[in-house]
Structure formats: structure tokens, C-alpha cells
Amino acid sequence: MTKPGWRDLAIGAILEKGGTALEFKTGDWRTYKPIWSQEKCTSCLFCFIYCPDFCIEIEDGKMIGINYDYCKGCGICKEICPKQAIEMILERR
């Protein structure tokens, strides 16, 4: 079963689970998409700490990717990365 997207919500909808968006994939809101370079990344996890949507995927204390289902493309991860391991590109749909 696929989860409903944000477009499936009624205008002005109030979510019953305390405002969580876990049931609604909001990643298609973005205009710019972060692209992660594993080669440049040192897994300092600054991006994880600063991501307002918890889209940075971590396994065993290391970054393993970005969850695009919920990433809204704010670019905070790119700005905070000391190794410039994240680039923002225009989303193509």
C-alpha cells in the first residue's frame, strides 16, 4: 500500500497525529534537490543535526544517503557541510 502524498490532504487539513507528516510524502515540494557525494563526505553529521526534516539517513554512525520522500530542498545541508559534499541541483520532473 502506498502512502498518500501531501496533495491528498484537504486544504487546511489538520492531521490527527499531532501534526506529523510521516504518513504524507512531502518531498515533491522541492525545487532544488540535494545530491550527496560519498567520496567527499567525512560523516561529520552536521547535515543530520541541522536538517529540519530528518532526511539524512545514518547507519552505524555514518551518512548513507538522503531520504527524498521527505526532503523539501531547503539547502541547509549544503550550506552547513564543511567538505562541500552536498550540491543543490534544480529538480527535473
C-alpha positions in Angstrom: 0.0 0.0 0.0 1.4 3.4 -1.0 1.3 6.3 1.4 -0.8 9.3 0.4 1.1 12.4 -0.6 0.5 16.0 0.6 -1.7 16.7 -2.4 -4.2 14.2 -1.0 -4.8 16.4 2.0 -7.8 18.7 2.1 -7.0 22.4 2.1 -6.5 23.5 5.8 -6.4 19.8 6.9 -5.5 19.1 10.5 -3.6 15.8 11.0 -4.8 13.6 13.8 -1.3 12.5 14.9 -0.1 15.8 16.3 0.9 17.4 13.0 3.3 14.7 11.9 3.9 14.3 8.2 5.2 10.7 8.4 2.1 9.5 6.5 2.5 12.1 3.8 5.5 12.2 1.5 6.3 15.9 1.1 9.5 15.6 -1.0 7.8 16.7 -4.1 7.5 20.2 -2.7 11.1 20.9 -3.5 12.5 23.0 -6.4 16.2 22.1 -5.7 17.4 18.6 -4.8 20.5 17.9 -2.7 23.0 15.5 -4.3 25.4 13.8 -1.9 29.0 12.9 -2.8 30.0 9.9 -0.7 33.7 10.5 -1.8 33.8 14.0 -0.3 31.8 13.2 2.8 33.5 12.6 6.2 30.3 11.7 8.0 30.7 14.7 10.4 26.9 14.6 10.5 26.4 18.3 10.6 23.8 17.9 7.9 21.9 15.4 10.1 21.9 17.8 13.0 20.7 20.7 11.0 18.2 19.0 8.7 14.7 20.3 9.8 13.0 17.2 8.2 15.4 14.5 9.4 16.1 13.4 5.8 19.7 12.5 6.3 20.0 8.7 6.5 22.5 7.4 9.0 23.8 3.8 9.6 26.4 2.8 12.1 27.3 6.5 12.7 27.9 7.3 9.0 25.8 9.1 6.4 24.4 6.7 3.8 22.1 8.9 1.8 19.2 11.4 1.7 15.5 10.4 2.1 14.0 12.2 -0.9 10.5 11.2 0.1 10.5 14.0 2.8 13.4 16.3 1.7 11.9 19.7 0.8 15.1 21.0 -0.7 15.8 23.8 1.8 19.6 23.5 1.2 20.6 23.8 4.8 22.6 20.6 4.4 24.6 22.1 1.6 25.3 25.3 3.5 26.4 23.6 6.7 28.6 20.9 5.0 32.3 21.7 5.7 33.5 19.4 2.9 31.1 20.7 0.2 29.8 17.1 -0.1 26.3 18.2 -0.9 25.3 20.1 -4.1 21.9 21.5 -4.8 20.6 20.9 -8.3 17.4 22.1 -10.0 14.8 19.3 -9.7 13.6 17.9 -13.0 10.1 16.4 -13.1 
